[in-house]
Amino acid sequence: MSPTPPPPIGPPSPPLRGGRVVAAGLIAGSAGLAIALFLRAIVANTPVRVSSYTLFWSTVLVGGFGVVAGMAVEAVRQLQASNPDPEYHRQHRARRRGGNGPHEP
């Protein structure tokens, strides 16, 4: 017989809001695409010759990385906000460098 899991602490956490995750991905993806097009314009005005195939896939990759990064950031933000542990949400005081506070060895 398996042991029963401990009861959850605090109220149940809300589910992830997928629409916000997708919207954040689209916003970050458009920023990534803008950066990729800017870099493409820089490469076009240099004496270096790069094939259009390479320029296309570099643009797709930078834009795709923007989408993934935006979605990951929003998903982690939602997970952090839904953490039921009150200690996790407690504000921590910033430690000063060189001080003789209680946390200094």
Buried (B, 14 or more C-beta within 10 A) or exposed (E): EEEEEEEEEEEEEEEEEEEBBBBBBBBBBBBBBEBBEEBBEEBEEEEEEEEEEEBEEBBEEBBBBBBEBBBBBBBEEBEEEEEEEEEEEEEEEEEEEEEEEEEEE
